[in-house]
């Protein structure tokens, strides 16, 4: 199952909206920026840096893992615009470890957004 266009942040305005007043959830390999969108459905944007991953194969692997995890948690994350940023060293992380880390960050996101 692929992400639909309605489930993704598509343009600079969408990303700027999140960056302007985002809540940040830091993890060992990724940083998640979150902002309520008032739409009732979660949307995802990715910023996986070539500088952090080295080449397109690794960059796309990181994107696939994050997207897959987002699809599984999208219903729980409803009403949020989310941007996931890569950190230095993400290229050396095993697939399973990266998936566990992003799954934990979704849980932290839910806790942080419920508090405010």
N, CA and C of each residue as an Amber inpcrd file, in Angstrom:
protein
   348
   0.8340000  -1.1720000   0.0000000   0.0000000   0.0000000   0.0000000
   0.8900000   1.2500000   0.0000000   0.6530000   2.1340000  -0.9230000
   1.4430000   3.3530000  -1.0220000   0.7450000   4.5030000  -0.3170000
   1.5240000   5.5270000  -0.0260000   0.9390000   6.7300000   0.5630000
   0.2570000   7.5230000  -0.5370000  -0.9470000   7.9570000  -0.2770000
  -1.6600000   8.7770000  -1.2490000  -1.1450000  10.2070000  -1.1970000
  -1.4940000  10.9790000  -2.1750000  -1.0880000  12.3800000  -2.2160000
  -1.6600000  13.1520000  -1.0310000  -2.8400000  12.7640000  -0.5710000
  -3.4560000  13.4280000   0.5800000  -2.7270000  13.1130000   1.8830000
  -1.8990000  12.0680000   1.8900000  -1.1810000  11.6530000   3.0970000
   0.2460000  12.1890000   3.1450000   0.6050000  13.0300000   2.1730000
   1.9690000  13.5490000   2.1490000   1.9790000  15.0710000   2.1020000
   3.0470000  15.6420000   2.6370000   3.2860000  17.0740000   2.5040000
   3.9120000  17.2580000   1.1310000   3.3220000  18.1060000   0.3050000
   3.7290000  18.1440000  -1.0960000   4.5570000  19.3430000  -1.5190000
   4.4050000  20.4640000  -0.8660000   5.1100000  21.6460000  -1.3530000
   5.8240000  22.4010000  -0.2550000   6.5590000  23.4150000  -0.6410000
   7.3000000  24.2180000   0.3320000   6.4000000  24.8710000   1.3830000
   5.1940000  25.2370000   0.9950000   4.2760000  25.8520000   1.9580000
   3.8960000  24.8780000   3.0690000   3.6880000  23.6070000   2.7030000
   3.3600000  22.5890000   3.7030000   4.5110000  22.3980000   4.6880000
   5.7370000  22.3150000   4.1610000   6.9030000  22.1330000   5.0210000
   7.1280000  23.3680000   5.8880000   6.9740000  24.5480000   5.3170000
   7.1560000  25.7980000   6.0710000   6.1560000  25.8960000   7.2140000
   4.9290000  25.4450000   6.9680000   3.9040000  25.4470000   7.9990000
   4.3720000  24.6420000   9.2130000   4.9340000  23.4640000   8.9670000
   5.3950000  22.6060000  10.0670000   6.6180000  23.2130000  10.7470000
   7.5800000  23.6850000   9.9680000   8.8150000  24.2320000  10.5360000
   8.5470000  25.4800000  11.3860000   7.5080000  26.2340000  11.0780000
   7.2470000  27.5030000  11.7590000   7.0170000  27.3300000  13.2630000
   6.1890000  26.3840000  13.6560000   5.8730000  26.2060000  15.0810000
   5.7900000  24.7250000  15.4320000   6.8260000  23.9980000  15.1240000
   6.8090000  22.5550000  15.3200000   7.1990000  22.1570000  16.7360000
   6.5910000  21.0780000  17.1800000   7.0670000  20.3850000  18.3780000
   8.0890000  19.3690000  17.8710000   9.1850000  19.2380000  18.5960000
  10.2660000  18.3720000  18.1430000  10.3780000  17.1410000  19.0300000
  10.4930000  16.0000000  18.3960000  10.7070000  14.7470000  19.1010000
  12.0300000  14.1920000  18.5750000  13.0260000  14.1820000  19.4470000
  14.3630000  13.7650000  19.0430000  14.5550000  12.2810000  19.3040000
  15.1770000  11.6170000  18.3520000  15.5340000  10.2210000  18.4950000
  16.9970000  10.0500000  18.1560000  17.5110000   8.8390000  18.2880000
  18.9270000   8.6170000  18.0190000  19.3090000   8.7750000  16.5420000
  18.3660000   8.5160000  15.6230000  18.6850000   8.5240000  14.1990000
  17.8560000   9.5100000  13.3950000  16.6940000   9.8900000  13.9410000
  15.7700000  10.7730000  13.2320000  15.2030000  11.8130000  14.1850000
  14.8180000  12.9520000  13.6390000  14.0960000  13.9730000  14.3920000
  12.7220000  14.1260000  13.7480000  11.6950000  14.1350000  14.5800000
  10.3250000  14.2720000  14.0880000   9.8070000  15.6530000  14.4910000
   9.3360000  16.4070000  13.5110000   8.7150000  17.7040000  13.7480000
   7.2150000  17.5460000  13.5280000   6.4160000  18.0450000  14.4710000
   4.9690000  17.8140000  14.4340000   4.2230000  19.1220000  14.6590000
   3.1220000  19.2780000  13.9290000   2.2380000  20.4240000  14.1410000
   0.8210000  20.0120000  13.7600000  -0.1670000  20.3250000  14.6050000
  -1.5610000  20.0120000  14.2560000  -1.9660000  20.7200000  12.9570000
  -2.7190000  20.0000000  12.1210000  -3.0750000  20.5670000  10.8140000
  -4.5500000  20.9090000  10.6620000  -5.3930000  20.4960000  11.6040000
  -6.8140000  20.8030000  11.5180000  -7.5560000  20.0470000  10.4300000
  -6.9560000  19.0480000   9.8480000  -7.5890000  18.2970000   8.7640000
  -8.1990000  16.9770000   9.2290000  -7.7680000  16.4760000  10.3560000
  -8.2840000  15.1940000  10.8170000  -7.4960000  13.9980000  10.3150000
  -6.5750000  14.1970000   9.3960000  -5.7550000  13.1080000   8.8810000
  -4.2840000  13.5100000   8.9290000  -3.4400000  12.5560000   9.2860000
  -2.0070000  12.8190000   9.3730000  -1.3850000  12.8820000   7.9780000
  -0.3910000  13.7690000   7.8380000   0.3600000  13.8740000   6.5890000
   1.8480000  13.8070000   6.9160000   2.6270000  13.2140000   6.0260000
   4.0520000  12.9870000   6.2530000   4.8940000  13.6910000   5.2060000
   5.9800000  14.3020000   5.6670000   7.0030000  14.8610000   4.7900000
   8.3510000  14.3220000   5.2290000   9.2210000  14.0540000   4.2810000
  10.5330000  13.4980000   4.5970000  11.6390000  14.4270000   4.1200000
  12.6570000  14.5740000   4.9450000  13.8530000  15.3270000   4.5780000
  15.0490000  14.4610000   4.9720000  15.3770000  13.5180000   4.0940000
  16.4790000  12.5910000   4.3310000  17.6610000  13.0930000   3.5230000
  18.6540000  13.5860000   4.2210000  19.7650000  14.2900000   3.6070000
  20.7810000  13.3640000   2.9430000  21.2200000  13.7680000   1.7860000
  22.2890000  13.0700000   1.0870000  23.5660000  13.1110000   1.9320000
  23.7380000  14.1880000   2.6490000  24.8980000  14.3620000   3.5130000
  24.9280000  13.2960000   4.6210000  23.7600000  12.8900000   5.1050000
  23.6820000  11.9090000   6.1840000  23.6500000  10.4720000   5.7000000
  23.2510000  10.2560000   4.4620000  23.0770000   8.8850000   3.9710000
  24.1140000   8.4630000   2.9470000  24.6990000   9.4030000   2.2530000
  25.7410000   9.0630000   1.2950000  25.2340000   8.8460000  -0.1130000
  24.3520000   7.8830000  -0.3110000  23.9020000   7.6220000  -1.6750000
  22.4000000   7.3700000  -1.7250000  21.8850000   7.2940000  -2.9300000
  20.4350000   7.1810000  -3.1350000  19.8700000   5.8600000  -2.6110000
  20.6470000   4.8040000  -2.6770000  20.1560000   3.5020000  -2.2230000
  19.8320000   3.5550000  -0.7260000  20.7420000   4.0770000   0.0460000
  20.5430000   4.1690000   1.4930000  19.4510000   5.1810000   1.8130000
  19.4640000   6.3200000   1.1240000  18.4580000   7.3550000   1.3400000
  17.0500000   6.8040000   1.0930000  16.8870000   6.0640000   0.0130000
  15.5780000   5.4860000  -0.2990000  15.1800000   4.3960000   0.6980000
  16.1590000   3.6430000   1.2160000  15.8810000   2.6270000   2.2350000
  15.3180000   3.2920000   3.4920000  15.9500000   4.3800000   3.9100000
  15.4660000   5.1120000   5.0900000  14.0550000   5.6250000   4.8360000
  13.8160000   6.1890000   3.6740000  12.4730000   6.6920000   3.3400000
  11.4290000   5.5880000   3.3780000  11.7620000   4.4300000   2.8050000
  10.8060000   3.3100000   2.7850000  10.4470000   2.8540000   4.1920000
  11.4560000   2.7690000   5.0530000  11.2160000   2.3220000   6.4310000
  10.3070000   3.3070000   7.1560000  10.5780000   4.6040000   7.0150000
   9.7670000   5.6180000   7.6860000   8.3430000   5.6100000   7.1340000
   8.1930000   5.5270000   5.8200000   6.8550000   5.5150000   5.2160000
   6.0520000   4.2990000   5.6580000   6.7000000   3.1440000   5.7030000
   6.0120000   1.9260000   6.1250000   5.5210000   2.0690000   7.5670000
   6.3710000   2.5740000   8.4270000   5.9830000   2.7780000   9.8220000
   4.8460000   3.7920000   9.9250000   4.9280000   4.8790000   9.1540000
   3.8820000   5.8990000   9.1590000   2.5410000   5.3070000   8.7350000
   2.5340000   4.4670000   7.7170000   1.2870000   3.8360000   7.2640000
   0.6330000   3.0330000   8.3860000   1.4570000   2.3470000   9.1850000
   0.9200000   1.5420000  10.2890000   0.3910000   2.4040000  11.4350000
   0.9090000   3.6130000  11.5910000   0.5160000   4.4730000  12.7030000
  -0.3480000   5.6550000  12.2820000  -0.6940000   5.7620000  11.0230000
  -1.3800000   6.9450000  10.5090000  -2.7070000   7.2200000  11.2070000
  -3.4820000   6.1900000  11.4730000  -4.7800000   6.3810000  12.1270000
  -4.6080000   6.9980000  13.5140000  -3.6110000   6.5470000  14.2530000
  -3.3560000   7.0660000  15.5970000  -2.8640000   8.5100000  15.5540000
  -2.1480000   8.8700000  14.4870000  -1.5280000  10.1900000  14.3690000
  -2.4360000  11.2100000  13.7070000  -3.7070000  10.9220000  13.5690000
  -4.6420000  11.7850000  12.8630000  -4.5630000  13.2500000  13.2610000
  -4.6710000  14.1330000  12.2770000  -4.7010000  15.5600000  12.5300000
  -3.3520000  16.2180000  12.7120000  -2.2880000  15.5410000  12.3270000
  -0.9500000  16.1010000  12.4900000  -0.2200000  16.1670000  11.1530000
   0.5280000  17.2480000  10.9590000   1.4850000  17.3080000   9.8600000
   2.8340000  16.9620000  10.4630000   3.5500000  16.0470000   9.8270000
   4.7920000  15.5180000  10.3830000   5.9020000  15.6160000   9.3410000
   7.0560000  16.1140000   9.7740000   8.2570000  16.1020000   8.9380000
   9.3080000  15.2860000   9.6770000   9.8960000  14.3130000   8.9970000
  10.9440000  13.4860000   9.5770000  12.2730000  13.8970000   8.9520000
  13.2240000  14.2590000   9.8070000  14.5540000  14.6830000   9.3790000
  15.5700000  13.6160000   9.7490000  16.5210000  13.3530000   8.8540000
  17.5650000  12.3830000   9.1520000  18.6650000  13.0290000   9.9900000
  19.3930000  12.1770000  10.6950000  20.5380000  12.6310000  11.4790000
  21.7900000  11.9190000  10.9690000  22.9180000  12.4820000  11.3220000
  24.1950000  11.8750000  10.9480000  24.2570000  10.4500000  11.5190000
  24.7210000   9.5100000  10.7280000  24.8680000   8.1260000  11.1680000
  23.6950000   7.2300000  10.8420000  22.6310000   7.7770000  10.2790000
  21.4510000   6.9670000   9.9660000  21.7780000   5.8920000   8.9290000
  22.7790000   6.1100000   8.1100000  23.1420000   5.1600000   7.0590000
  23.6940000   3.8480000   7.6240000  24.2810000   3.9010000   8.8100000
  24.9000000   2.7070000   9.3880000  23.9370000   1.8760000  10.2370000
  22.7200000   2.3530000  10.4010000  21.7600000   1.6830000  11.2810000
  21.0860000   0.5260000  10.5450000  20.9250000  -0.5770000  11.2650000
  20.2110000  -1.7300000  10.7120000  18.7350000  -1.3930000  10.5230000
  18.1210000  -2.0360000   9.5590000  16.7080000  -1.8130000   9.2400000
  15.8180000  -1.9920000  10.4710000  16.0030000  -3.0660000  11.2140000
  15.1680000  -3.3600000  12.3800000  15.3260000  -2.2780000  13.4580000
  16.5500000  -1.8470000  13.7000000  16.7990000  -0.8200000  14.7180000
  16.1500000   0.5100000  14.3270000  16.2450000   0.8590000  13.0390000
  15.6320000   2.0960000  12.5680000  14.1150000   2.0240000  12.6940000
  13.5320000   0.8960000  12.3590000  12.0810000   0.7280000  12.4560000
  11.6240000   0.8380000  13.9150000  12.3520000   0.2170000  14.8260000
  12.0010000   0.3080000  16.2390000  12.1100000   1.7370000  16.7420000
  13.1440000   2.4450000  16.3030000  13.3470000   3.8320000  16.7390000
  12.2070000   4.7290000  16.2670000  11.8070000   4.6080000  15.0040000
  10.7360000   5.4720000  14.4950000   9.3980000   5.0800000  15.1220000
   9.1720000   3.7970000  15.3770000   7.9390000   3.3810000  16.0550000
   7.8580000   3.9970000  17.4520000   8.9710000   4.0390000  18.1650000
   9.0060000   4.6600000  19.4900000   8.7670000   6.1610000  19.3930000
   9.2920000   6.7790000  18.3420000   9.0830000   8.2170000  18.1710000
   7.6240000   8.5390000  17.8840000   6.9060000   7.6610000  17.1890000
   5.4720000   7.8930000  16.9790000   4.7550000   7.8870000  18.3190000
   5.1250000   6.9660000  19.1980000   4.5020000   6.9060000  20.5250000
   4.8160000   8.1710000  21.3250000   6.0560000   8.6310000  21.2500000
   6.4350000   9.8740000  21.9320000   5.6740000  11.0600000  21.3580000
   5.4660000  11.0440000  20.0570000   4.7120000  12.1050000  19.3850000
   3.2920000  12.1610000  19.9220000   2.6580000  11.0150000  20.0260000
   1.3010000  10.9550000  20.5350000   1.2220000  11.4830000  21.9680000
   2.1720000  11.1030000  22.8200000   2.1870000  11.5750000  24.2030000
   2.3880000  13.0750000  24.2690000   3.3190000  13.5850000  23.4910000
   3.6390000  15.0170000  23.5190000   2.4690000  15.8490000  22.9940000
   1.7900000  15.3610000  21.9880000   0.6700000  16.1220000  21.4070000
  -0.5740000  16.0520000  22.2890000  -0.7220000  15.0220000  23.0600000
  -1.8780000  14.9160000  23.9720000  -1.7270000  15.8790000  25.1430000
  -0.4780000  16.0950000  25.5940000  -0.2300000  16.9670000  26.7410000
  -0.5780000  18.4170000  26.4680000  -0.4280000  18.8390000  25.2180000
  -0.6510000  20.2660000  24.9290000  -1.9790000  20.5330000  24.2820000
